[in-house]
Amino acid sequence: MMRIKKAFTIVCATVLIFPLTACQSKDPQEEQQAFDEFMEQLFVDSMQSDYTSAHTYLQEPEDFGVDQDSIEVSLGTRFDEESMQEAEESFKETYEQFQAFDRELLNEQQQDLYDTFAFQAKISEQLMDDKFDYYPQVFESMSGLQFQLPSLFSDWEIRNEQDVKDLIVLLDDVLPYVNSALDYTRVQEEKGLLMIDADSVLTYCEGILERGTQSSILASMQEKVEDLGLSEKQTKAYQQQLEDSFANSFLPAYQNICDRMEEINDSGKNNEEGLAAFPNGKEYYALILQQSIGSEMSPEEVRTMMDDAFNDHLMNLQLIVLANMDAIEPLLNGEMPSTPYASYDEILNSISKAMQEDFPEVSNLNYHIVDMNEEIASDGIAAYFNIPSLDGDSIKQMRVNPSSADAGSLDTYITVSHEGFPGHMYQYAYLYENIDSNYAKTMLNVGAYVEGYAVYASYQSLNYLEDINSSLLKAYQENELASYCLYIQADIGIHYEGWTLDDLQDYFTSEGIAVNKEEAGLAYDQLQANPAAFEPYYVGYETFTSLREKAEEALGENFDAKAFHTAILECGIAPFEVVERHVDAYIDRAKA
C-alpha cells in the first residue's frame, strides 16, 4: 500500500477555454501545445483547490505556477449536497473542454495521458449519476477516514514556521470536517444506503481516544516543530497550540465518530450484506470494480479470469509439492523460510544491485527508512511508501512498523520489495524521471497499475533470494496467489451476486478450503465493508503477468526482461489498455 495518493479528481480549468466548435482543420503542433497547457492548468487548479495535495507534492509552489496565497488551508471538500453539486458541475465543465481535443493530433505520451484521463473520466461520469448518490462509504474499515487522518498528521512535513501555523489551522478543521462526514452517514441511513463495519471503526477510534493528548500523533507533530530550530519561546508556544487544537478538535472528532458508530449499532439500519442489496448496487459495484482494476472488464469477466488464475496457481502448487516434497515441507508445516538480511537497509541495498539486469536504470534512488507512528503501526500495517514531492531532494521515504516481523522473515522481504525496490519506491522514481506531465505524476490514480505492479515486482524480487530453495519460494508464491484469487471471487460474490455468509462458507468449502463459521465471518466482514479493495493488487498482478506471458510467447528467446519492464513503466500510471499498447510496441520492435 502507499500513502498520500488521492482518488482521481478533476477540477475546472479556470484560465483556458476550448469551445466546442464545428469541425475545422487543426494544426498538430498547436493542438499539442494547447493540450499540454490544458493539462498543466488542471494540475495548477488541482493544487490551488487542495491544500493537502499542494503541501505534499510541492515544496516551492510558485515554481510550478501555483499561487500559494490563493490556497485555502483546510482538509478539503465537505460531504454535503452543495459541495458535491459544485464538484459535479466542475467535473462536467472540465470534461467537456477535454473532449474538444483531437486525440489523433497528439504525440504518443500525450495520447497515453489522454486515454488515461478519458478512462477515468468516463467512469467518474457514470458514478455521478443521481441514482448512485450516497453509495460511497466514508468509513471503510480498511482505509476509511478514521485511518487517513492519523497517517496524514503523523507524516505531515513541517519545513518552515508558516507550515506550523497552517498545521494548526488544519488540526482545527478536523472537527468540522469529520462532522460533515458523520452527517453524510445520517443521510445514508435515512436512504437505506449505510454499509459500515461499525464495530471495527469503533474499536480503532477508541484506541485513538485512550491515548488522549499523550498520542504519538501529537508527539510527532511537536517533535517536528522542535526540529525547526526556532527560539525556545516560539517552539513551546507552537507546541501548546498544537496540543490545544488536538484536544479541542482532533479528539472530539474521534469521540463523535465513536458516538455515531454506537448509534449505528443501535439503529439496526446498517446494511450487513454486500452492495447487491442496494437498488442499483450491482451496477455501482461493476463501475467501482472497473475503476479499481484499470479495465472495462465486467464482474463476470473478472470472475472467469480469477477462476482460471486460481486453477493455474493450484495446479502449479500441486506439481511443486509432488516434485519437491522435501524442499517445501517447512511451508506445508506452516514454517516460513528466513532470508539472510538483518535490516530493511540490507534488503533494499541487495535488491537495488540485483535488479539492475532486469529493470531500467533510474538515476535517483535515494531513500531513507523511518519507523511509522506507533498508533498507525498498531493496525497491522507492516510498511508503506510516502510519495515524495515533485521538487526538493526527491528522497523517497519508507515507513516501517518497528513491531512487525523481524527483518529476516520472508514476509518482511516481500513487504519491503513491494513498497521499496523494485516496487513503489522504484516505480515512482522512474515516473518522476521519465514522465513530463505534472498532472500525470500527481493526479492520476489507476490502482491496479500502481498496486498490481508492486505485487508483480515483489514476486520478481524472489528471484534474487539465491540462498533459499527456489521450489520453496515458488510454492509460497503460488499458495499466496491462489488464496487471493479466492478473495477476489468472494468479493464479487458478496457485492455482485448477493452472497450471504453461508454462501461464502459454501464457496470456500467447494474449493477445498476448510473454514469454520468464525473464520468465514471474519473474511465476510472484511470484504463486505471494503468492496473492490483487493482487486487493484491481485487483478492488477494477474494482468501484468498475462502481459509478460504474451511477450514471452511472442518473442521466445528474444524476450528481454529489462525491455519488458521499460514498456510497462514508460506509459506512467495508466489503464491496461494503454499498458498493453506499449507491450505490443515492444514486441513489434523486438521482432523487427
C-alpha positions as CSV (number, residue, x, y, z in Angstrom):
1,M,0.0,0.0,0.0
2,M,1.0,3.6,-0.3
3,R,0.1,6.8,1.5
4,I,-0.8,10.2,0.2
5,K,-2.4,9.4,-3.1
6,K,-5.8,10.8,-3.6
7,A,-8.6,9.4,-5.8
8,F,-8.9,10.7,-9.3
9,T,-10.2,14.2,-9.3
10,I,-11.0,16.8,-12.0
11,V,-11.3,20.5,-11.2
12,C,-12.4,23.2,-13.5
13,A,-9.8,24.8,-15.7
14,T,-10.2,28.5,-14.9
15,V,-7.9,30.0,-17.5
16,L,-8.1,28.0,-20.7
17,I,-11.4,27.8,-22.6
18,F,-11.7,25.5,-25.6
19,P,-15.1,26.0,-27.2
20,L,-16.8,23.0,-28.9
21,T,-16.9,24.4,-32.5
22,A,-17.7,22.7,-35.8
23,C,-15.1,20.5,-37.4
24,Q,-12.2,22.5,-38.7
25,S,-8.6,21.9,-39.6
26,K,-6.3,22.0,-36.7
27,D,-2.5,22.3,-36.6
28,P,-1.0,19.3,-34.8
29,Q,1.7,21.4,-33.1
30,E,-0.9,24.0,-31.9
31,E,-3.1,21.2,-30.7
32,Q,-0.3,19.5,-28.8
33,Q,0.7,22.8,-27.2
34,A,-2.9,23.6,-26.2
35,F,-3.3,20.1,-24.7
36,D,-0.1,20.5,-22.6
37,E,-1.3,23.9,-21.4
38,F,-4.8,22.5,-20.6
39,M,-3.4,19.6,-18.5
40,E,-0.8,21.9,-16.8
41,Q,-3.6,24.3,-15.9
42,L,-5.6,21.4,-14.5
43,F,-2.6,20.5,-12.3
44,V,-2.3,24.1,-11.1
45,D,-6.0,24.3,-10.3
46,S,-5.9,21.0,-8.5
47,M,-3.1,22.2,-6.3
48,Q,-4.7,25.5,-5.6
49,S,-8.0,23.8,-4.7
50,D,-6.5,21.3,-2.3
51,Y,-4.1,22.4,0.4
52,T,-3.0,18.9,1.4
53,S,-2.1,17.9,-2.1
54,A,-0.2,21.1,-2.7
55,H,1.7,20.7,0.5
56,T,2.5,17.1,-0.2
57,Y,3.7,17.5,-3.8
58,L,5.2,21.0,-3.9
59,Q,7.9,22.4,-1.6
60,E,8.0,25.6,-3.8
61,P,4.5,26.0,-5.3
62,E,5.4,29.2,-7.1
63,D,8.0,27.3,-9.2
64,F,5.0,25.4,-10.7
65,G,2.8,28.5,-11.3
66,V,0.8,27.8,-8.2
67,D,-0.3,30.8,-6.2
68,Q,0.1,29.7,-2.6
69,D,-1.8,32.7,-1.3
70,S,-4.9,31.5,-3.1
71,I,-4.9,28.1,-1.4
72,E,-7.3,27.8,1.5
73,V,-5.8,25.8,4.4
74,S,-8.4,23.1,5.0
75,L,-8.8,19.3,4.8
76,G,-10.9,19.8,1.6
77,T,-14.3,19.4,0.2
78,R,-17.1,18.7,2.7
79,F,-19.5,15.8,2.4
80,D,-22.7,17.8,1.8
81,E,-25.1,18.3,-1.1
82,E,-23.8,21.7,-2.1
83,S,-20.2,20.7,-2.2
84,M,-21.0,17.5,-4.1
85,Q,-23.0,19.5,-6.6
86,E,-20.2,22.0,-7.1
87,A,-17.7,19.2,-7.7
88,E,-20.1,17.6,-10.3
89,E,-20.6,20.9,-12.2
90,S,-16.8,21.5,-12.2
91,F,-16.2,18.0,-13.5
92,K,-18.7,18.4,-16.3
93,E,-17.3,21.7,-17.4
94,T,-13.7,20.4,-17.5
95,Y,-14.6,17.1,-19.2
96,E,-16.4,19.0,-21.9
97,Q,-13.3,21.1,-22.6
98,F,-11.2,17.9,-22.6
99,Q,-13.4,16.2,-25.2
100,A,-12.8,19.1,-27.6
101,F,-9.2,17.9,-28.2
102,D,-8.4,15.8,-31.3
103,R,-6.6,12.7,-29.9
104,E,-5.1,11.8,-33.3
105,L,-3.1,15.1,-33.4
106,L,-1.4,14.4,-30.1
107,N,2.0,12.8,-29.7
108,E,2.4,9.4,-28.1
109,Q,2.9,10.5,-24.5
110,Q,0.0,12.9,-24.8
111,Q,-2.2,10.1,-26.1
112,D,-1.3,8.0,-23.1
113,L,-2.4,10.8,-20.8
114,Y,-5.5,11.5,-23.0
115,D,-6.6,7.8,-22.8
116,T,-5.9,7.6,-19.1
117,F,-7.8,10.7,-18.4
118,A,-10.7,9.6,-20.6
119,F,-10.8,6.2,-19.0
120,Q,-11.2,7.6,-15.5
121,A,-13.5,10.5,-16.5
122,K,-15.9,8.1,-18.3
123,I,-16.3,6.0,-15.1
124,S,-16.5,9.1,-12.9
125,E,-19.2,10.5,-15.2
126,Q,-21.3,7.3,-14.7
127,L,-20.7,7.3,-11.0
128,M,-22.1,10.8,-10.8
129,D,-25.5,9.6,-11.9
130,D,-28.1,10.6,-9.3
131,K,-29.0,7.0,-8.7
132,F,-25.6,6.5,-7.1
133,D,-25.9,9.4,-4.7
134,Y,-24.7,8.4,-1.2
135,Y,-23.4,5.0,-2.3
136,P,-19.7,5.7,-1.4
137,Q,-18.9,4.8,2.2
138,V,-16.6,7.2,4.1
139,F,-15.7,5.0,7.0
140,E,-14.4,1.8,5.3
141,S,-12.8,-0.5,7.8
142,M,-9.5,-0.9,5.9
143,S,-8.9,2.6,4.5
144,G,-11.6,4.9,5.8
145,L,-11.4,8.5,7.0
146,Q,-10.6,7.3,10.5
147,F,-7.4,5.8,9.3
148,Q,-6.4,8.5,6.9
149,L,-6.3,11.4,9.4
150,P,-3.8,9.8,11.8
151,S,-1.4,9.0,9.0
152,L,-1.9,12.4,7.4
153,F,-0.9,14.3,10.6
154,S,1.8,11.8,11.7
155,D,3.6,12.1,8.4
156,W,3.0,15.8,7.9
157,E,6.1,17.5,6.7
158,I,7.0,20.8,8.5
159,R,9.5,22.7,6.5
160,N,9.2,26.2,8.0
161,E,7.3,28.3,10.5
162,Q,4.4,29.0,8.2
163,D,3.9,25.3,7.9
164,V,3.4,25.1,11.7
165,K,0.8,27.9,11.5
166,D,-1.0,26.1,8.7
167,L,-0.9,22.8,10.5
168,I,-2.7,24.3,13.5
169,V,-5.4,25.6,11.1
170,L,-5.6,22.1,9.6
171,L,-5.9,20.5,13.0
172,D,-8.7,22.9,13.9
173,D,-10.5,21.8,10.7
174,V,-10.7,18.1,11.8
175,L,-13.8,18.5,13.9
176,P,-16.0,20.3,11.2
177,Y,-14.6,18.0,8.5
178,V,-15.4,14.8,10.4
179,N,-18.8,16.2,11.5
180,S,-19.7,16.7,7.8
181,A,-18.7,13.1,7.1
182,L,-20.9,11.9,10.0
183,D,-23.8,14.0,8.7
184,Y,-23.3,12.2,5.4
185,T,-23.7,8.9,7.1
186,R,-27.0,10.1,8.6
187,V,-28.4,10.8,5.2
188,Q,-27.1,7.4,4.0
189,E,-29.0,5.8,6.9
190,E,-32.2,7.7,6.0
191,K,-31.9,6.5,2.4
192,G,-31.1,2.9,3.4
193,L,-27.6,3.1,2.0
194,L,-25.4,2.8,5.0
195,M,-22.8,-0.1,4.9
196,I,-20.2,0.3,7.7
197,D,-18.4,-2.2,9.9
198,A,-19.2,-0.1,12.9
199,D,-17.6,-2.3,15.4
200,S,-14.2,-2.2,13.6
201,V,-14.4,1.6,13.2
202,L,-15.4,2.0,16.9
203,T,-12.5,-0.2,18.1
204,Y,-10.0,1.8,16.2
205,C,-11.3,5.2,17.2
206,E,-11.5,4.1,20.9
207,G,-7.8,3.3,20.7
208,I,-7.1,6.9,19.5
209,L,-9.1,8.3,22.4
210,E,-7.5,6.2,25.0
211,R,-4.2,7.9,24.4
212,G,-5.7,11.4,24.5
213,T,-3.0,14.1,24.4
214,Q,-0.4,11.5,25.1
215,S,-0.9,10.4,21.5
216,S,2.2,9.7,19.4
217,I,0.4,11.6,16.6
218,L,0.6,14.8,18.6
219,A,4.1,14.0,19.8
220,S,5.3,13.6,16.1
221,M,4.0,17.0,15.2
222,Q,5.5,18.6,18.2
223,E,8.9,17.0,17.6
224,K,8.9,18.3,14.1
225,V,8.3,21.8,15.4
226,E,11.2,21.4,17.7
227,D,13.4,20.4,14.8
228,L,12.8,23.7,13.1
229,G,15.3,25.4,15.5
230,L,13.0,28.3,16.5
231,S,13.5,30.1,19.8
232,E,12.5,28.1,22.9
233,K,9.6,30.5,23.5
234,Q,8.3,30.2,19.9
235,T,8.7,26.4,20.0
236,K,6.8,25.9,23.2
237,A,4.1,28.3,22.1
238,Y,3.5,26.4,18.9
239,Q,3.6,23.1,20.6
240,Q,1.0,24.3,23.1
241,Q,-1.2,25.5,20.2
242,L,-0.9,22.1,18.6
243,E,-1.9,20.4,21.8
244,D,-4.9,22.7,22.2
245,S,-6.1,22.0,18.7
246,F,-5.5,18.3,19.1
247,A,-7.5,18.4,22.3
248,N,-10.3,20.6,21.1
249,S,-10.7,19.4,17.5
250,F,-9.0,16.1,16.7
251,L,-10.0,14.1,19.8
252,P,-13.6,15.4,19.9
253,A,-13.9,14.4,16.2
254,Y,-12.9,10.9,17.2
255,Q,-15.3,10.9,20.1
256,N,-18.1,11.9,17.6
257,I,-17.1,9.0,15.4
258,C,-17.4,6.6,18.3
259,D,-20.8,8.0,19.3
260,R,-22.0,7.7,15.8
261,M,-20.9,4.1,15.4
262,E,-22.8,3.3,18.6
263,E,-25.9,5.0,17.2
264,I,-25.5,2.9,14.0
265,N,-25.2,-0.3,16.0
266,D,-28.4,0.6,17.9
267,S,-30.4,1.7,14.9
268,G,-30.4,-1.6,13.1
269,K,-30.4,0.3,9.8
270,N,-26.9,-0.7,8.7
271,N,-26.7,-3.0,5.6
272,E,-24.7,-6.1,6.6
273,E,-24.8,-7.6,3.2
274,G,-23.0,-6.5,0.0
275,L,-23.7,-3.7,-2.4
276,A,-26.0,-6.1,-4.3
277,A,-28.6,-5.4,-1.5
278,F,-28.9,-1.8,-2.7
279,P,-31.4,-0.8,-5.5
280,N,-28.6,-0.1,-8.0
281,G,-25.8,-1.8,-6.1
282,K,-24.8,-4.4,-8.8
283,E,-24.4,-1.6,-11.4
284,Y,-22.5,0.6,-8.9
285,Y,-20.2,-2.3,-8.0
286,A,-19.5,-3.1,-11.6
287,L,-18.3,0.5,-12.1
288,I,-16.1,0.7,-9.0
289,L,-14.7,-2.7,-10.0
290,Q,-13.6,-1.3,-13.4
291,Q,-12.2,1.8,-11.6
292,S,-10.2,-0.4,-9.3
293,I,-8.8,-2.8,-12.0
294,G,-7.9,-0.3,-14.7
295,S,-10.0,-2.1,-17.2
296,E,-13.6,-2.2,-18.6
297,M,-13.9,-5.9,-17.8
298,S,-17.3,-6.9,-16.3
299,P,-17.6,-8.7,-13.0
300,E,-18.3,-11.9,-14.9
301,E,-15.1,-11.5,-16.9
302,V,-13.1,-10.8,-13.8
303,R,-14.6,-13.9,-12.2
304,T,-13.6,-16.0,-15.2
305,M,-10.1,-14.5,-15.2
306,M,-9.6,-15.2,-11.5
307,D,-11.1,-18.7,-11.7
308,D,-8.6,-19.6,-14.4
309,A,-5.8,-18.0,-12.4
310,F,-6.8,-19.9,-9.3
311,N,-6.8,-23.2,-11.2
312,D,-3.3,-22.4,-12.6
313,H,-1.9,-21.5,-9.2
314,L,-3.3,-24.6,-7.6
315,M,-2.0,-26.8,-10.3
316,N,1.4,-25.3,-10.1
317,L,1.4,-25.7,-6.4
318,Q,0.4,-29.4,-6.7
319,L,3.2,-30.0,-9.2
320,I,5.8,-28.4,-6.9
321,V,4.6,-30.5,-4.0
322,L,4.8,-33.7,-6.0
323,A,8.2,-33.0,-7.3
324,N,9.8,-31.3,-4.3
325,M,8.1,-32.6,-1.2
326,D,11.3,-32.5,1.0
327,A,12.2,-29.0,-0.1
328,I,8.8,-27.5,0.7
329,E,8.0,-29.5,3.8
330,P,8.7,-26.5,6.1
331,L,6.0,-24.5,4.2
332,L,3.5,-27.3,4.5
333,N,4.1,-27.3,8.2
334,G,3.5,-23.6,8.5
335,E,7.1,-22.6,8.8
336,M,8.3,-19.6,6.9
337,P,11.8,-19.6,5.4
338,S,14.2,-16.9,6.6
339,T,16.3,-14.6,4.5
340,P,20.0,-13.6,5.3
341,Y,19.1,-10.0,6.0
342,A,19.3,-8.3,9.3
343,S,17.8,-4.9,8.4
344,Y,15.5,-3.1,5.9
345,D,18.5,-1.3,4.5
346,E,20.3,-4.6,3.8
347,I,17.2,-5.8,1.9
348,L,16.9,-2.7,-0.2
349,N,20.6,-2.4,-1.0
350,S,20.8,-6.0,-2.1
351,I,17.7,-5.8,-4.3
352,S,18.8,-2.5,-5.9
353,K,22.0,-4.2,-7.1
354,A,20.4,-7.4,-8.2
355,M,17.6,-5.8,-10.1
356,Q,19.9,-3.8,-12.4
357,E,19.9,-6.6,-15.1
358,D,16.1,-6.8,-15.1
359,F,14.8,-3.2,-14.7
360,P,15.7,0.1,-16.5
361,E,18.1,2.4,-14.8
362,V,16.9,5.3,-12.7
363,S,19.4,7.9,-11.6
364,N,17.9,8.9,-8.2
365,L,17.1,6.0,-5.9
366,N,18.0,7.8,-2.7
367,Y,15.8,6.9,0.2
368,H,15.5,6.8,3.9
369,I,13.6,4.5,6.3
370,V,11.7,5.8,9.2
371,D,9.7,4.0,11.9
372,M,6.0,4.6,11.4
373,N,3.9,6.2,14.1
374,E,3.0,3.7,16.8
375,E,-0.7,4.4,16.5
376,I,-0.7,3.5,12.8
377,A,1.7,0.6,13.4
378,S,-0.9,-0.9,15.7
379,D,-3.4,-1.6,12.9
380,G,-1.3,-4.4,11.4
381,I,0.4,-2.4,8.6
382,A,3.9,-3.7,8.0
383,A,5.2,-0.8,5.9
384,Y,4.1,1.9,3.5
385,F,5.7,4.2,1.0
386,N,5.2,8.0,1.1
387,I,5.1,9.6,-2.3
388,P,7.8,12.4,-2.4
389,S,7.3,16.0,-3.6
390,L,8.0,16.8,-7.2
391,D,10.7,19.3,-6.2
392,G,13.3,19.3,-3.4
393,D,15.7,16.4,-2.9
394,S,13.1,13.8,-4.0
395,I,14.4,11.4,-1.4
396,K,11.9,8.5,-1.1
397,Q,10.6,7.6,2.3
398,M,9.5,4.2,3.5
399,R,7.7,4.0,6.8
400,V,8.1,0.6,8.6
401,N,6.5,-1.0,11.5
402,P,9.1,-1.4,14.3
403,S,7.0,-4.1,16.0
404,S,6.3,-6.2,12.9
405,A,8.1,-9.4,11.9
406,D,11.9,-9.5,12.1
407,A,13.9,-8.2,9.1
408,G,15.0,-11.8,8.3
409,S,11.5,-13.1,7.6
410,L,10.3,-13.8,4.1
411,D,7.1,-11.8,4.7
412,T,9.3,-8.7,5.6
413,Y,11.3,-9.2,2.4
414,I,8.2,-9.3,0.3
415,T,6.8,-6.2,2.0
416,V,10.0,-4.2,1.6
417,S,10.3,-5.2,-2.1
418,H,6.6,-4.2,-2.6
419,E,7.0,-0.8,-1.0
420,G,10.6,-0.3,-2.0
421,F,12.7,-1.8,-4.8
422,P,11.6,-2.9,-7.3
423,G,8.1,-1.8,-6.1
424,H,6.6,1.6,-5.3
425,M,9.8,3.4,-4.4
426,Y,11.4,2.5,-7.7
427,Q,8.1,2.8,-9.6
428,Y,7.7,6.4,-8.6
429,A,11.4,7.2,-9.1
430,Y,11.0,6.1,-12.7
431,L,7.8,8.0,-13.1
432,Y,9.2,11.3,-11.8
433,E,12.3,10.9,-14.0
434,N,10.6,9.9,-17.3
435,I,7.1,11.4,-17.4
436,D,6.8,15.1,-18.3
437,S,3.3,15.9,-17.2
438,N,2.9,17.2,-13.6
439,Y,-0.8,16.2,-13.8
440,A,0.1,12.6,-14.8
441,K,2.6,12.4,-11.9
442,T,0.2,13.6,-9.2
443,M,-3.5,13.4,-10.1
444,L,-3.9,10.1,-11.9
445,N,-4.6,7.1,-9.7
446,V,-5.2,3.8,-11.5
447,G,-5.0,1.5,-8.5
448,A,-4.5,-1.7,-10.5
449,Y,-1.5,-0.3,-12.3
450,V,0.2,1.1,-9.1
451,E,-0.6,-1.8,-6.8
452,G,-0.6,-4.6,-9.4
453,Y,2.9,-3.6,-10.5
454,A,4.1,-3.6,-6.9
455,V,2.8,-7.1,-6.3
456,Y,4.3,-8.2,-9.6
457,A,7.6,-6.6,-8.6
458,S,7.7,-8.1,-5.2
459,Y,7.3,-11.6,-6.6
460,Q,10.0,-10.8,-9.2
461,S,12.3,-10.0,-6.3
462,L,12.1,-13.6,-5.1
463,N,14.4,-14.4,-7.9
464,Y,17.2,-12.6,-6.0
465,L,17.0,-14.9,-2.9
466,E,19.6,-17.3,-4.2
467,D,20.2,-18.8,-0.7
468,I,16.6,-20.2,-0.5
469,N,15.4,-23.2,-2.4
470,S,13.6,-21.9,-5.5
471,S,10.8,-24.5,-5.3
472,L,10.0,-23.4,-1.7
473,L,9.8,-19.8,-2.9
474,K,7.6,-20.7,-5.9
475,A,5.3,-22.8,-3.6
476,Y,5.0,-19.8,-1.3
477,Q,4.1,-17.6,-4.2
478,E,1.6,-19.9,-5.8
479,N,-0.1,-20.6,-2.5
480,E,-0.5,-16.9,-1.7
481,L,-1.8,-16.0,-5.1
482,A,-4.3,-18.9,-5.1
483,S,-5.6,-17.6,-1.8
484,Y,-6.1,-14.1,-3.1
485,C,-7.9,-15.4,-6.2
486,L,-10.5,-16.8,-3.8
487,Y,-10.8,-13.5,-2.1
488,I,-11.5,-11.7,-5.4
489,Q,-14.1,-14.3,-6.3
490,A,-15.7,-13.9,-2.8
491,D,-15.7,-10.1,-3.2
492,I,-17.6,-10.3,-6.4
493,G,-19.9,-12.9,-4.9
494,I,-20.8,-10.7,-2.0
495,H,-21.2,-7.4,-3.8
496,Y,-22.4,-8.5,-7.2
497,E,-24.2,-11.9,-6.6
498,G,-25.5,-11.1,-3.2
499,W,-23.8,-13.9,-1.3
500,T,-24.6,-14.4,2.4
501,L,-22.2,-15.7,5.0
502,D,-23.4,-19.2,4.3
503,D,-22.8,-18.8,0.6
504,L,-19.2,-17.7,1.3
505,Q,-18.5,-20.6,3.5
506,D,-20.0,-23.0,0.9
507,Y,-17.8,-21.4,-1.7
508,F,-14.6,-21.9,0.3
509,T,-15.7,-25.5,1.0
510,S,-16.3,-26.2,-2.7
511,E,-12.8,-25.0,-3.5
512,G,-11.3,-27.4,-0.9
513,I,-10.7,-24.7,1.8
514,A,-11.9,-25.8,5.2
515,V,-13.0,-22.8,7.3
516,N,-15.3,-22.7,10.3
517,K,-18.1,-20.2,10.8
518,E,-16.0,-17.7,12.7
519,E,-13.2,-17.7,10.1
520,A,-15.7,-17.3,7.3
521,G,-17.4,-14.5,9.3
522,L,-14.1,-12.5,9.6
523,A,-13.5,-12.8,5.9
524,Y,-17.1,-11.8,5.1
525,D,-17.0,-8.8,7.3
526,Q,-13.7,-7.5,5.8
527,L,-14.9,-8.0,2.2
528,Q,-18.4,-6.7,2.9
529,A,-17.1,-3.4,4.4
530,N,-14.4,-2.8,1.7
531,P,-15.8,-3.6,-1.8
532,A,-13.2,-4.0,-4.5
533,A,-10.3,-3.4,-2.0
534,F,-8.2,-6.4,-3.1
535,E,-8.8,-6.2,-6.8
536,P,-6.2,-3.5,-7.6
537,Y,-3.5,-5.7,-6.1
538,Y,-4.3,-9.1,-7.5
539,V,-6.3,-8.5,-10.6
540,G,-3.6,-6.0,-11.4
541,Y,-0.9,-8.6,-10.8
542,E,-2.6,-11.2,-13.0
543,T,-2.9,-8.6,-15.8
544,F,0.8,-7.8,-15.6
545,T,1.6,-11.4,-15.6
546,S,-0.6,-12.1,-18.6
547,L,1.1,-9.3,-20.5
548,R,4.5,-10.8,-19.7
549,E,3.4,-14.2,-20.8
550,K,2.1,-12.7,-24.1
551,A,5.6,-11.1,-24.7
552,E,7.4,-14.3,-23.8
553,E,5.3,-16.4,-26.1
554,A,5.7,-13.9,-28.9
555,L,9.4,-13.5,-28.6
556,G,10.7,-16.7,-27.2
557,E,14.5,-16.5,-26.6
558,N,14.4,-12.9,-27.7
559,F,12.4,-11.8,-24.7
560,D,14.2,-9.4,-22.5
561,A,13.0,-8.6,-19.0
562,K,14.5,-5.1,-18.9
563,A,12.9,-4.1,-22.2
564,F,9.6,-5.5,-21.0
565,H,9.7,-3.7,-17.7
566,T,10.6,-0.5,-19.6
567,A,7.5,-1.0,-21.7
568,I,5.2,-1.3,-18.7
569,L,6.8,1.6,-16.9
570,E,7.2,4.1,-19.7
571,C,3.5,4.8,-20.0
572,G,3.2,6.1,-16.5
573,I,0.2,5.4,-14.3
574,A,-2.4,4.2,-16.9
575,P,-5.2,1.7,-17.5
576,F,-4.2,-1.6,-19.0
577,E,-5.4,-0.7,-22.5
578,V,-2.5,1.8,-22.6
579,V,0.0,-0.5,-20.9
580,E,-0.8,-3.3,-23.4
581,R,-0.2,-0.9,-26.3
582,H,3.3,-0.3,-25.0
583,V,3.9,-4.0,-24.6
584,D,2.7,-4.6,-28.1
585,A,5.1,-1.9,-29.4
586,Y,8.0,-3.6,-27.5
587,I,7.1,-6.9,-29.1
588,D,7.0,-5.4,-32.6
589,R,10.4,-3.7,-32.1
590,A,11.9,-6.9,-30.8
591,K,10.6,-8.9,-33.8
592,A,11.9,-6.3,-36.3
